[in-house]
Amino acid sequence: MQLWVGLGNPGPTYAMHRHNVGFMAVDAVAEVHGFTSEKKQFQGWTREGRIGSDKLILLKPATFMNESGRAVRSALDFYKLTPADVTVFHDELDLAPFKVKVKMGGGTAGHNGLRSTDKHIGPDFRRVRLGIGHPGHRDRVTGYVLGNYAKDEIEDLSDMLGAIASEAPWLAAGDDVRFMNDVAMRLAR
């Protein structure tokens, strides 16, 4: 069993924020692969399903970004999983918009959702980094991250989310390189 966590902030006000692209990614996976309806548990919303032979729990913490780790810890403990069973989907300032990279472990790069998750389960979880680009100056980061995607970005966002969902079987199987390559090929068209 694997736990895939999308980071974001709950509520309609935040729905289209760049900071919520993790929520969007797990929602896309759930829709494409026919996961169950959302249910409230672990201080968030979960959906269950299978991708191939792998059982997955998708979690969107309702704790707001800065406390995401509490929800992750609750689910981890309930299912008796280890941090290595966890994949976190999150926005990444230091990656070009709509680029997707996967890495195991690492730092938090100032991301409060990653910082909270690291605090509650340690750093040894897989991260799916979803590029949002950098606004150019650090004084503009908060407004940029907590801003909605622009209208002219929606098609690229939709393409990225579709590619992630379509190639999710490679991620579930642990073939991170194939997942990244196939997502990149889909987005290069």
ZIHUKA-V953447 format. One record per pair of residues at least 12 apart in sequence whose C-alpha atoms are under 10 Angstrom apart, sorted by the first residue. I is the first residue (numbers start at 0). J is the second residue. If there is no record, write none. Layout:
i:I j:J
i:I j:J
This chain:
i:0 j:49
i:0 j:52
i:0 j:53
i:0 j:54
i:0 j:55
i:0 j:56
i:0 j:78
i:0 j:79
i:0 j:80
i:0 j:84
i:0 j:85
i:0 j:171
i:1 j:49
i:1 j:53
i:1 j:54
i:1 j:55
i:1 j:56
i:1 j:57
i:1 j:75
i:1 j:78
i:1 j:80
i:1 j:81
i:1 j:82
i:1 j:83
i:1 j:84
i:1 j:85
i:1 j:86
i:1 j:171
i:2 j:45
i:2 j:47
i:2 j:54
i:2 j:55
i:2 j:56
i:2 j:57
i:2 j:58
i:2 j:71
i:2 j:74
i:2 j:75
i:2 j:78
i:2 j:80
i:2 j:81
i:2 j:82
i:2 j:83
i:2 j:84
i:2 j:85
i:2 j:86
i:2 j:87
i:3 j:21
i:3 j:25
i:3 j:28
i:3 j:45
i:3 j:46
i:3 j:55
i:3 j:56
i:3 j:57
i:3 j:58
i:3 j:59
i:3 j:71
i:3 j:84
i:3 j:85
i:3 j:86
i:3 j:87
i:3 j:88
i:3 j:125
i:3 j:126
i:3 j:127
i:3 j:171
i:4 j:21
i:4 j:22
i:4 j:24
i:4 j:25
i:4 j:45
i:4 j:56
i:4 j:57
i:4 j:58
i:4 j:59
i:4 j:60
i:4 j:67
i:4 j:70
i:4 j:71
i:4 j:85
i:4 j:86
i:4 j:87
i:4 j:88
i:4 j:89
i:4 j:126
i:4 j:127
i:5 j:19
i:5 j:20
i:5 j:21
i:5 j:22
i:5 j:23
i:5 j:24
i:5 j:25
i:5 j:26
i:5 j:57
i:5 j:58
i:5 j:59
i:5 j:60
i:5 j:67
i:5 j:86
i:5 j:87
i:5 j:88
i:5 j:89
i:5 j:90
i:5 j:112
i:5 j:127
i:6 j:18
i:6 j:19
i:6 j:20
i:6 j:21
i:6 j:22
i:6 j:23
i:6 j:24
i:6 j:25
i:6 j:58
i:6 j:59
i:6 j:60
i:6 j:61
i:6 j:63
i:6 j:64
i:6 j:65
i:6 j:67
i:6 j:68
i:6 j:87
i:6 j:88
i:6 j:89
i:6 j:90
i:6 j:111
i:6 j:112
i:6 j:113
i:6 j:116
i:7 j:19
i:7 j:20
i:7 j:21
i:7 j:22
i:7 j:23
i:7 j:59
i:7 j:60
i:7 j:61
i:7 j:62
i:7 j:63
i:7 j:64
i:7 j:65
i:7 j:67
i:7 j:88
i:7 j:89
i:7 j:90
i:7 j:112
i:8 j:20
i:8 j:21
i:8 j:22
i:8 j:59
i:8 j:60
i:8 j:61
i:8 j:62
i:8 j:63
i:8 j:64
i:8 j:65
i:8 j:67
i:8 j:112
i:8 j:145
i:9 j:22
i:9 j:43
i:9 j:44
i:9 j:59
i:9 j:60
i:9 j:61
i:9 j:62
i:9 j:63
i:9 j:64
i:10 j:61
i:10 j:63
i:12 j:147
i:13 j:145
i:13 j:146
i:13 j:147
i:14 j:147
i:14 j:148
i:15 j:145
i:15 j:146
i:15 j:147
i:15 j:148
i:15 j:149
i:15 j:153
i:16 j:142
i:16 j:143
i:16 j:144
i:16 j:145
i:16 j:146
i:16 j:147
i:16 j:148
i:16 j:149
i:17 j:89
i:17 j:90
i:17 j:91
i:17 j:92
i:17 j:129
i:17 j:130
i:17 j:131
i:17 j:132
i:17 j:143
i:17 j:144
i:17 j:145
i:17 j:146
i:17 j:147
i:17 j:148
i:17 j:149
i:17 j:156
i:18 j:64
i:18 j:89
i:18 j:90
i:18 j:91
i:18 j:92
i:18 j:110
i:18 j:112
i:18 j:129
i:18 j:131
i:18 j:141
i:18 j:143
i:18 j:144
i:18 j:145
i:18 j:146
i:18 j:147
i:18 j:148
i:19 j:64
i:19 j:88
i:19 j:89
i:19 j:90
i:19 j:144
i:19 j:145
i:19 j:146
i:19 j:147
i:20 j:88
i:20 j:89
i:20 j:90
i:20 j:91
i:20 j:128
i:20 j:129
i:20 j:130
i:20 j:131
i:20 j:148
i:20 j:156
i:20 j:160
i:21 j:59
i:21 j:87
i:21 j:88
i:21 j:89
i:21 j:90
i:21 j:127
i:21 j:128
i:21 j:129
i:21 j:160
i:22 j:57
i:22 j:58
i:22 j:59
i:22 j:60
i:22 j:88
i:22 j:89
i:22 j:90
i:23 j:59
i:23 j:88
i:23 j:89
i:23 j:156
i:23 j:157
i:23 j:160
i:24 j:88
i:24 j:89
i:24 j:127
i:24 j:129
i:24 j:156
i:24 j:157
i:24 j:159
i:24 j:160
i:24 j:161
i:24 j:162
i:24 j:163
i:24 j:164
i:25 j:45
i:25 j:46
i:25 j:56
i:25 j:57
i:25 j:58
i:25 j:59
i:25 j:87
i:25 j:88
i:25 j:160
i:25 j:163
i:25 j:164
i:26 j:46
i:26 j:57
i:26 j:58
i:26 j:59
i:26 j:160
i:26 j:164
i:27 j:157
i:27 j:159
i:27 j:160
i:27 j:161
i:27 j:162
i:27 j:163
i:27 j:164
i:27 j:165
i:28 j:48
i:28 j:50
i:28 j:57
i:28 j:160
i:28 j:161
i:28 j:162
i:28 j:163
i:28 j:164
i:28 j:165
i:28 j:166
i:28 j:167
i:28 j:168
i:29 j:46
i:29 j:47
i:29 j:48
i:29 j:49
i:29 j:50
i:29 j:55
i:29 j:56
i:29 j:57
i:29 j:164
i:30 j:164
i:31 j:161
i:31 j:164
i:31 j:165
i:31 j:167
i:32 j:48
i:32 j:49
i:32 j:50
i:32 j:51
i:32 j:164
i:32 j:165
i:32 j:167
i:32 j:168
i:33 j:46
i:33 j:47
i:33 j:48
i:33 j:49
i:33 j:50
i:34 j:46
i:34 j:47
i:34 j:48
i:34 j:49
i:34 j:50
i:34 j:55
i:34 j:56
i:34 j:57
i:35 j:47
i:35 j:48
i:35 j:49
i:35 j:56
i:35 j:57
i:36 j:48
i:37 j:57
i:37 j:58
i:37 j:59
i:38 j:58
i:39 j:58
i:39 j:59
i:39 j:60
i:39 j:61
i:40 j:58
i:40 j:59
i:40 j:60
i:40 j:61
i:40 j:70
i:40 j:73
i:40 j:74
i:41 j:58
i:41 j:59
i:41 j:60
i:41 j:61
i:41 j:62
i:41 j:69
i:41 j:70
i:41 j:71
i:41 j:72
i:41 j:73
i:41 j:74
i:41 j:75
i:41 j:76
i:41 j:77
i:42 j:58
i:42 j:59
i:42 j:60
i:42 j:61
i:42 j:62
i:42 j:67
i:42 j:69
i:42 j:70
i:42 j:71
i:42 j:73
i:42 j:74
i:43 j:58
i:43 j:59
i:43 j:60
i:43 j:61
i:43 j:62
i:43 j:63
i:43 j:67
i:43 j:69
i:43 j:70
i:43 j:71
i:43 j:73
i:43 j:74
i:44 j:57
i:44 j:58
i:44 j:59
i:44 j:60
i:44 j:61
i:44 j:70
i:45 j:57
i:45 j:58
i:45 j:59
i:45 j:60
i:45 j:74
i:46 j:58
i:46 j:59
i:49 j:168
i:49 j:171
i:50 j:167
i:50 j:168
i:50 j:169
i:50 j:170
i:50 j:171
i:50 j:172
i:51 j:167
i:51 j:168
i:51 j:169
i:51 j:171
i:51 j:172
i:52 j:168
i:52 j:171
i:52 j:172
i:53 j:168
i:53 j:171
i:53 j:172
i:54 j:171
i:55 j:84
i:55 j:85
i:55 j:171
i:56 j:74
i:56 j:78
i:56 j:85
i:57 j:85
i:57 j:86
i:57 j:87
i:58 j:70
i:58 j:71
i:58 j:74
i:58 j:87
i:59 j:71
i:60 j:112
i:63 j:111
i:63 j:112
i:64 j:110
i:64 j:111
i:64 j:112
i:64 j:113
i:64 j:114
i:64 j:115
i:64 j:116
i:65 j:110
i:65 j:111
i:65 j:112
i:65 j:113
i:65 j:114
i:65 j:115
i:65 j:116
i:66 j:111
i:66 j:112
i:66 j:113
i:66 j:114
i:66 j:115
i:66 j:116
i:66 j:118
i:66 j:119
i:67 j:111
i:67 j:112
i:67 j:113
i:67 j:114
i:67 j:115
i:67 j:116
i:67 j:117
i:67 j:118
i:67 j:119
i:68 j:111
i:68 j:112
i:68 j:113
i:68 j:114
i:68 j:115
i:68 j:116
i:68 j:117
i:68 j:118
i:68 j:119
i:68 j:120
i:68 j:121
i:69 j:115
i:69 j:116
i:69 j:118
i:69 j:119
i:69 j:120
i:70 j:115
i:70 j:116
i:70 j:119
i:71 j:85
i:71 j:87
i:71 j:115
i:71 j:116
i:71 j:117
i:71 j:119
i:71 j:120
i:72 j:116
i:72 j:118
i:72 j:119
i:72 j:120
i:73 j:119
i:75 j:120
i:76 j:120
i:81 j:120
i:81 j:123
i:81 j:124
i:82 j:104
i:82 j:116
i:82 j:117
i:82 j:119
i:82 j:120
i:82 j:121
i:82 j:122
i:82 j:123
i:82 j:124
i:82 j:125
i:83 j:103
i:83 j:104
i:83 j:120
i:83 j:122
i:83 j:123
i:83 j:124
i:83 j:125
i:84 j:123
i:84 j:124
i:84 j:125
i:85 j:120
i:85 j:123
i:85 j:124
i:85 j:125
i:85 j:126
i:86 j:101
i:86 j:102
i:86 j:103
i:86 j:123
i:86 j:124
i:86 j:125
i:86 j:126
i:86 j:127
i:86 j:170
i:86 j:171
i:87 j:101
i:87 j:112
i:87 j:113
i:87 j:116
i:87 j:124
i:87 j:125
i:87 j:126
i:87 j:127
i:87 j:128
i:88 j:101
i:88 j:113
i:88 j:125
i:88 j:126
i:88 j:127
i:88 j:128
i:88 j:129
i:89 j:110
i:89 j:112
i:89 j:113
i:89 j:126
i:89 j:127
i:89 j:128
i:89 j:129
i:89 j:130
i:89 j:131
i:90 j:110
i:90 j:112
i:90 j:127
i:90 j:128
i:90 j:129
i:90 j:130
i:90 j:131
i:90 j:132
i:90 j:144
i:91 j:108
i:91 j:110
i:91 j:127
i:91 j:128
i:91 j:129
i:91 j:130
i:91 j:131
i:91 j:132
i:91 j:133
i:91 j:144
i:92 j:108
i:92 j:109
i:92 j:110
i:92 j:128
i:92 j:129
i:92 j:130
i:92 j:131
i:92 j:132
i:92 j:133
i:92 j:134
i:92 j:140
i:92 j:143
i:92 j:144
i:93 j:108
i:93 j:128
i:93 j:129
i:93 j:130
i:93 j:131
i:93 j:132
i:93 j:133
i:94 j:128
i:94 j:129
i:94 j:130
i:94 j:131
i:94 j:132
i:94 j:133
i:95 j:129
i:95 j:130
i:95 j:131
i:95 j:132
i:95 j:133
i:96 j:129
i:96 j:130
i:96 j:131
i:96 j:132
i:96 j:133
i:96 j:152
i:96 j:155
i:96 j:156
i:96 j:159
i:97 j:128
i:97 j:129
i:97 j:130
i:97 j:131
i:97 j:132
i:97 j:152
i:97 j:155
i:97 j:156
i:97 j:157
i:97 j:158
i:97 j:159
i:97 j:160
i:97 j:183
i:97 j:186
i:98 j:128
i:98 j:129
i:98 j:130
i:98 j:131
i:98 j:132
i:98 j:159
i:98 j:179
i:98 j:182
i:98 j:183
i:98 j:186
i:99 j:127
i:99 j:128
i:99 j:129
i:99 j:130
i:99 j:131
i:99 j:159
i:99 j:160
i:99 j:162
i:99 j:163
i:99 j:178
i:99 j:179
i:99 j:180
i:99 j:182
i:99 j:183
i:99 j:186
i:100 j:126
i:100 j:127
i:100 j:128
i:100 j:129
i:100 j:130
i:100 j:175
i:100 j:176
i:100 j:178
i:100 j:179
i:100 j:180
i:100 j:182
i:100 j:183
i:101 j:125
i:101 j:126
i:101 j:127
i:101 j:128
i:101 j:129
i:101 j:170
i:101 j:175
i:101 j:176
i:101 j:178
i:101 j:179
i:102 j:124
i:102 j:125
i:102 j:126
i:102 j:127
i:102 j:128
i:102 j:175
i:102 j:176
i:103 j:122
i:103 j:123
i:103 j:124
i:103 j:125
i:103 j:126
i:103 j:127
i:103 j:175
i:104 j:117
i:104 j:121
i:104 j:122
i:104 j:123
i:104 j:124
i:104 j:125
i:104 j:126
i:105 j:117
i:105 j:121
i:105 j:122
i:105 j:123
i:105 j:124
i:105 j:125
i:105 j:126
i:106 j:122
i:106 j:123
i:107 j:122
i:113 j:126
i:125 j:175
i:127 j:163
i:127 j:170
i:127 j:175
i:127 j:179
i:129 j:159
i:129 j:160
i:129 j:163
i:130 j:159
i:131 j:143
i:131 j:144
i:131 j:148
i:131 j:156
i:132 j:144
i:155 j:186
i:158 j:182
i:158 j:185
i:158 j:186
i:159 j:182
i:159 j:183
i:159 j:185
i:159 j:186
i:160 j:182
i:161 j:182
i:161 j:185
i:161 j:186
i:162 j:178
i:162 j:179
i:162 j:181
i:162 j:182
i:162 j:183
i:162 j:184
i:162 j:185
i:162 j:186
i:163 j:178
i:163 j:179
i:163 j:181
i:163 j:182
i:163 j:183
i:163 j:185
i:163 j:186
i:164 j:182
i:165 j:178
i:165 j:181
i:165 j:182
i:165 j:185
i:166 j:178
i:166 j:179
i:166 j:180
i:166 j:181
i:166 j:182
i:166 j:185
i:167 j:179
i:167 j:181
i:167 j:182
i:169 j:181
